[in-house]
Amino acid sequence: MLVDLLLAILIVGLAAYAVLGGADYGAGFWDLTAGGAQRGARLRGLVHRSMGPVWEANNVWLILVLVVMWTCFPRAFGPLMETLYVPLFLAAVGIIFRGFAYALRGEAASISEARVIGAVFALSSVLTPFFLGCALGAVASGQVPAEGDPGIPFSSWTGATALWAGALAVATGAYVAAVFLAADSVRVEAPDLTIAFRRRALGSAVVAGVMAIGGLLVIREDARNLYDGLTSGGGLAMVIVSGVVGVLTLWLVWSSRFEVARYTSGVAVGAMLAGLAFAQRPDFLPGELSLQDAAADDPTLVATLIVLVLALLLIVPSVAVLFRLTLQGRLSERFRPIVTPDDEADR
């Protein structure tokens, strides 16, 4: 019971990071593909305005996931870190570089500096979720041995399922970000950006949906046990929920009901992650280590659960207030296009 409860908290934290942090990474994807300095200025300005108040707070969910992992499931955390240290290290580097690039955005003194900073921000926004997705895919497909193996730094996370999961992480982040940014563009009364992000949301939703369905074929060939888990029992139920809510979100975006779509898109992504968890049961590391064997002893689980409950009583209301104030526009900067120093000089 304790193990299942803490696993549920772990999955909820992972889903929160995939949706909220994923939306931040997805915003970076749209920054990368916005176009030239002048053509993409308004789009990049909305990305900057929307991310400003929340981008640091979203990392709290990643911290929650790590704390629960190493405290409550130490026998899985060690092998996971020993085996997947390359993608996890690259993801950590991406988070760091993305943070400093965002902080320096708009402070460049020359066009060359602006281009370098913008490129670092955009590329790290794409590569970070890719490496995190690859790590998750490697775990789900049974590529992490129970004793860990630092001698396979690349082959453990470059299998078909792992690479598919990395690409899907990028696609779902872009999809959620487009939905969120479409809603924000309505709020700042920018109809041209509403149209632009509506199109992006519809396109990325189709891409993510096709990748998710096609991924079942990849998993069937590469990780048969995972495929069996996703096509039966609780795993299948979550796949169906994710698909149905995904179609609902597509309709909401088509109807320009972006505020409701903001929540349903998150549910679709969360259900997808829950499906992976159900598909792996009763294992934590599929074929290698069960949930019970991966867990710490009961006193540690009880103490951690108490601390987590107290922490979440502070975190959840705080984050809720932050997002409410952000959605009301009380914490955001005034919307303005992001232009380069040379563009400013020409005005």
C-alpha positions as CSV (number, residue, x, y, z in Angstrom):
1,M,0.0,0.0,0.0
2,L,2.8,2.5,0.9
3,V,4.7,1.5,-2.1
4,D,1.7,2.1,-4.4
5,L,0.9,5.4,-2.8
6,L,4.4,6.7,-3.2
7,L,4.6,5.4,-6.8
8,A,1.3,7.3,-7.5
9,I,2.9,10.5,-6.1
10,L,6.0,9.8,-8.3
11,I,3.8,9.5,-11.4
12,V,1.8,12.6,-10.6
13,G,5.0,14.6,-10.1
14,L,6.4,13.2,-13.4
15,A,3.1,14.1,-15.2
16,A,3.2,17.6,-13.8
17,Y,6.7,18.1,-15.0
18,A,5.9,16.6,-18.4
19,V,2.9,19.0,-18.8
20,L,4.2,22.2,-17.2
21,G,7.9,21.8,-17.8
22,G,7.1,20.2,-21.2
23,A,5.1,23.3,-22.2
24,D,8.2,25.4,-21.4
25,Y,10.4,23.2,-23.5
26,G,7.7,23.2,-26.3
27,A,7.7,27.0,-26.2
28,G,11.4,26.9,-26.9
29,F,10.6,24.6,-29.9
30,W,8.3,27.3,-31.3
31,D,11.0,29.9,-30.6
32,L,13.4,27.8,-32.7
33,T,11.0,27.5,-35.6
34,A,9.6,31.1,-35.4
35,G,11.5,32.3,-38.5
36,G,13.9,35.2,-39.0
37,A,14.5,38.0,-36.5
38,Q,11.7,40.3,-37.9
39,R,9.2,37.6,-38.9
40,G,9.5,35.8,-35.6
41,A,9.7,38.8,-33.3
42,R,6.1,38.8,-32.2
43,L,5.9,35.0,-31.7
44,R,9.1,35.1,-29.6
45,G,7.8,38.0,-27.6
46,L,4.7,36.0,-26.6
47,V,6.9,33.0,-25.7
48,H,9.0,35.2,-23.4
49,R,6.0,36.9,-21.8
50,S,4.2,33.6,-21.1
51,M,7.2,31.8,-19.7
52,G,8.5,34.7,-17.5
53,P,6.6,34.2,-14.3
54,V,6.5,30.3,-14.2
55,W,9.6,28.8,-15.9
56,E,11.6,28.4,-12.8
57,A,8.7,27.2,-10.6
58,N,7.9,24.4,-13.0
59,N,11.2,22.7,-12.1
60,V,9.9,22.0,-8.6
61,W,8.2,18.9,-10.1
62,L,11.5,17.5,-11.4
63,I,13.0,18.0,-7.9
64,L,10.0,16.2,-6.4
65,V,10.5,13.3,-8.8
66,L,14.2,13.0,-8.0
67,V,13.6,13.1,-4.2
68,V,10.9,10.4,-4.3
69,M,13.1,8.3,-6.5
70,W,16.3,8.3,-4.5
71,T,14.5,8.2,-1.1
72,C,11.7,5.7,-1.7
73,F,13.1,3.6,-4.5
74,P,16.9,3.6,-3.9
75,R,17.5,0.2,-5.3
76,A,16.2,1.4,-8.7
77,F,17.6,4.9,-8.5
78,G,21.2,3.7,-8.3
79,P,21.2,1.3,-11.3
80,L,19.2,3.9,-13.3
81,M,21.8,6.6,-12.7
82,E,24.7,4.2,-13.3
83,T,23.3,3.1,-16.6
84,L,21.7,6.2,-18.0
85,Y,24.2,8.8,-16.9
86,V,24.9,10.0,-20.4
87,P,21.3,11.1,-21.4
88,L,20.6,12.4,-17.9
89,F,23.8,14.4,-17.8
90,L,23.1,15.9,-21.2
91,A,19.5,16.7,-20.0
92,A,21.0,18.4,-16.9
93,V,23.4,20.4,-19.1
94,G,20.5,21.4,-21.3
95,I,18.5,22.6,-18.3
96,I,21.4,24.8,-17.1
97,F,22.2,26.3,-20.5
98,R,18.5,26.9,-21.2
99,G,18.1,28.7,-17.8
100,F,21.0,31.1,-18.3
101,A,20.1,31.7,-22.0
102,Y,16.6,32.7,-20.9
103,A,17.8,34.9,-18.1
104,L,20.1,36.7,-20.6
105,R,17.5,36.9,-23.3
106,G,17.0,40.5,-24.4
107,E,20.3,41.7,-22.7
108,A,22.5,41.1,-25.7
109,A,24.7,44.0,-26.8
110,S,25.1,42.9,-30.4
111,I,23.3,40.9,-33.1
112,S,25.9,38.1,-32.8
113,E,25.4,37.8,-29.0
114,A,21.6,37.8,-29.5
115,R,21.8,35.0,-32.1
116,V,24.1,32.9,-29.9
117,I,21.8,33.3,-26.8
118,G,18.7,32.6,-28.8
119,A,20.2,29.5,-30.4
120,V,21.3,28.1,-27.0
121,F,17.8,28.7,-25.5
122,A,16.0,27.2,-28.5
123,L,18.3,24.2,-29.0
124,S,18.5,23.3,-25.3
125,S,14.7,23.5,-25.2
126,V,14.5,20.7,-27.8
127,L,17.4,18.5,-26.7
128,T,16.6,18.5,-23.0
129,P,13.1,16.8,-23.3
130,F,14.6,14.5,-26.0
131,F,17.2,13.1,-23.6
132,L,14.8,12.9,-20.7
133,G,12.4,11.0,-23.0
134,C,15.1,8.6,-24.1
135,A,15.9,7.9,-20.5
136,L,12.3,7.2,-19.7
137,G,12.0,5.0,-22.8
138,A,15.1,3.0,-21.8
139,V,13.6,2.3,-18.4
140,A,10.2,1.3,-19.8
141,S,11.7,-1.0,-22.4
142,G,13.8,-2.9,-19.9
143,Q,17.2,-1.6,-20.8
144,V,18.4,-0.9,-17.3
145,P,19.8,-3.9,-15.4
146,A,19.1,-4.3,-11.7
147,E,22.7,-4.1,-10.8
148,G,23.4,-1.1,-13.2
149,D,25.9,-1.1,-16.0
150,P,28.1,2.0,-16.6
151,G,29.8,0.1,-19.4
152,I,26.9,0.7,-21.8
153,P,26.7,4.5,-21.9
154,F,25.0,4.7,-25.3
155,S,23.4,1.4,-26.2
156,S,21.1,1.5,-23.2
157,W,19.2,4.5,-24.4
158,T,19.5,4.4,-28.2
159,G,17.1,1.5,-28.8
160,A,14.0,2.0,-31.0
161,T,11.7,2.5,-28.0
162,A,14.0,4.9,-26.2
163,L,14.5,7.1,-29.3
164,W,10.8,7.0,-30.0
165,A,10.1,8.2,-26.5
166,G,12.6,11.0,-26.9
167,A,11.0,12.2,-30.1
168,L,7.5,11.9,-28.6
169,A,8.6,14.0,-25.6
170,V,9.6,16.8,-28.0
171,A,6.3,16.5,-29.9
172,T,4.0,16.4,-26.9
173,G,5.9,19.4,-25.4
174,A,5.4,21.4,-28.6
175,Y,1.7,20.4,-28.7
176,V,1.0,21.4,-25.1
177,A,2.9,24.6,-25.5
178,A,1.0,25.6,-28.7
179,V,-2.3,25.1,-26.8
180,F,-1.1,27.2,-23.9
181,L,0.3,29.9,-26.1
182,A,-2.9,30.1,-28.2
183,A,-4.8,30.8,-24.9
184,D,-2.3,33.4,-23.9
185,S,-2.5,35.1,-27.3
186,V,-6.2,35.6,-26.8
187,R,-5.5,37.1,-23.4
188,V,-3.0,39.7,-24.8
189,E,-5.4,40.4,-27.7
190,A,-3.1,39.3,-30.5
191,P,-5.4,37.7,-33.1
192,D,-2.5,37.1,-35.5
193,L,-0.7,35.0,-32.9
194,T,-4.0,33.2,-32.0
195,I,-4.3,32.1,-35.6
196,A,-0.6,31.1,-35.7
197,F,-0.7,29.0,-32.5
198,R,-4.1,27.5,-33.3
199,R,-2.5,26.1,-36.5
200,R,0.5,25.0,-34.6
201,A,-1.6,23.3,-32.0
202,L,-3.7,21.4,-34.6
203,G,-0.6,20.4,-36.5
204,S,1.4,19.2,-33.5
205,A,-1.6,17.4,-32.0
206,V,-1.9,15.3,-35.2
207,V,1.9,14.7,-35.2
208,A,1.9,13.7,-31.6
209,G,-1.1,11.4,-32.0
210,V,0.3,9.7,-35.1
211,M,3.6,9.2,-33.2
212,A,1.8,7.8,-30.2
213,I,-0.2,5.3,-32.2
214,G,2.7,4.4,-34.5
215,G,4.9,4.0,-31.4
216,L,2.9,0.9,-30.5
217,L,4.2,-0.8,-33.6
218,V,7.8,0.2,-32.6
219,I,7.2,-1.1,-29.0
220,R,5.7,-4.4,-30.3
221,E,8.9,-5.2,-32.1
222,D,11.4,-3.7,-29.6
223,A,9.8,-4.3,-26.2
224,R,7.2,-7.0,-26.3
225,N,6.4,-7.1,-22.6
226,L,5.8,-3.3,-22.6
227,Y,3.5,-3.7,-25.6
228,D,1.5,-6.4,-23.9
229,G,1.2,-4.2,-20.8
230,L,-0.1,-1.2,-22.9
231,T,-2.7,-3.4,-24.8
232,S,-4.2,-5.0,-21.7
233,G,-5.6,-4.1,-18.3
234,G,-4.8,-0.7,-16.7
235,G,-2.3,0.2,-19.4
236,L,-4.9,-0.2,-22.2
237,A,-7.4,1.8,-20.1
238,M,-4.9,4.7,-19.9
239,V,-4.1,4.5,-23.6
240,I,-7.8,4.8,-24.4
241,V,-8.3,7.7,-21.9
242,S,-5.3,9.5,-23.5
243,G,-6.7,8.9,-27.0
244,V,-10.2,10.0,-26.2
245,V,-9.1,13.2,-24.3
246,G,-6.6,13.9,-27.1
247,V,-9.4,13.9,-29.7
248,L,-11.5,16.1,-27.4
249,T,-8.6,18.5,-27.1
250,L,-8.2,18.6,-30.9
251,W,-11.9,19.5,-31.2
252,L,-11.6,22.2,-28.5
253,V,-8.6,23.8,-30.3
254,W,-10.5,23.6,-33.6
255,S,-13.4,25.4,-31.9
256,S,-10.9,28.0,-30.4
257,R,-11.8,27.0,-26.8
258,F,-8.2,27.2,-25.7
259,E,-8.7,27.7,-22.0
260,V,-10.5,24.3,-21.6
261,A,-8.0,22.7,-24.0
262,R,-5.2,23.8,-21.8
263,Y,-6.4,21.4,-19.1
264,T,-7.5,18.5,-21.4
265,S,-4.1,18.5,-23.2
266,G,-2.5,18.0,-19.8
267,V,-4.8,15.2,-18.9
268,A,-4.0,13.4,-22.2
269,V,-0.2,13.6,-21.5
270,G,-0.7,12.5,-17.9
271,A,-2.8,9.5,-18.9
272,M,0.0,8.5,-21.3
273,L,2.5,8.4,-18.5
274,A,0.1,6.5,-16.2
275,G,-0.3,4.0,-19.0
276,L,3.4,3.3,-18.9
277,A,3.3,2.8,-15.2
278,F,0.4,0.3,-15.4
279,A,2.1,-1.5,-18.3
280,Q,5.3,-2.1,-16.2
281,R,3.5,-3.4,-13.1
282,P,4.6,-5.2,-10.9
283,D,8.1,-4.1,-12.0
284,F,10.0,-0.9,-11.5
285,L,12.8,-1.9,-13.9
286,P,11.0,-4.3,-16.3
287,G,12.2,-7.8,-16.2
288,E,14.9,-6.8,-13.6
289,L,13.5,-5.3,-10.4
290,S,10.0,-5.4,-8.9
291,L,8.4,-2.4,-7.1
292,Q,8.6,-4.1,-3.8
293,D,12.3,-5.0,-4.2
294,A,13.1,-1.5,-5.4
295,A,11.4,0.2,-2.4
296,A,13.1,1.3,0.8
297,D,12.0,-0.1,4.2
298,D,8.7,0.9,5.7
299,P,10.0,3.5,8.2
300,T,11.7,5.4,5.4
301,L,8.6,5.3,3.3
302,V,6.4,6.5,6.1
303,A,8.7,9.4,7.0
304,T,9.0,10.4,3.4
305,L,5.3,10.3,2.9
306,I,4.7,12.5,5.9
307,V,7.3,15.0,4.6
308,L,5.8,14.9,1.1
309,V,2.3,15.6,2.4
310,L,3.5,18.6,4.3
311,A,5.5,19.8,1.3
312,L,2.6,19.4,-1.1
313,L,0.4,21.3,1.3
314,L,2.7,24.3,0.7
315,I,3.7,23.6,-3.0
316,V,0.3,23.0,-4.6
317,P,-1.5,26.1,-3.2
318,S,1.6,28.2,-4.0
319,V,1.8,27.0,-7.5
320,A,-1.9,27.5,-7.9
321,V,-1.7,31.1,-6.8
322,L,1.2,31.7,-9.1
323,F,-0.6,30.4,-12.1
324,R,-3.8,32.2,-11.2
325,L,-1.9,35.5,-11.0
326,T,-0.1,34.7,-14.2
327,L,-3.3,33.9,-16.1
328,Q,-4.8,37.2,-14.8
329,G,-1.8,39.0,-16.3
330,R,-0.7,40.5,-12.9
331,L,2.8,39.0,-13.0
332,S,3.5,39.1,-16.7
333,E,5.4,41.8,-18.6
334,R,3.7,43.9,-21.2
335,F,3.6,42.0,-24.4
336,R,6.2,43.2,-26.9
337,P,8.0,41.6,-29.8
338,I,11.6,40.4,-29.1
339,V,13.9,42.2,-31.6
340,T,17.6,42.1,-32.0
341,P,19.9,45.1,-31.2
342,D,20.2,45.9,-34.9
343,D,16.4,46.0,-35.3
344,E,16.2,48.4,-32.4
345,A,18.9,50.6,-34.0
346,D,16.9,50.7,-37.3
347,R,13.8,52.1,-35.6
